Amino acid sequence: MKEPPGEIQNSSPPAARLDLRGTPCPLNFIRSKLALEKLEPGALLRVELDAGEPERMVAEGLRGEGHQLELQRLADGAVALLIHRRGG
């Protein structure tokens, strides 16, 4: 069965982690983007965010830039985005 577009198919351990719970929009998007820029193409970044608007804004912005994402719900009501940095 094929994965939906924009989803990570073969996850490896994240190269970096970023906890942005409690960080307002658009600062959480900017910090996520800056963290991705420090990684090699193809690397994974795990970003923990508050559910709702922060989750939507970061996911939509990064997908719009061509990155692949996988969403995980956390026990505390937050979410974790696994972001596969696009190549190049």
Summary of the structure (lengths in Angstrom):
residues: 88
radius of gyration: 12.0
end to end distance: 28.0
largest distance: 37.1
contacts: 241
relative contact order: 0.25
helix: 26%
strand: 25%
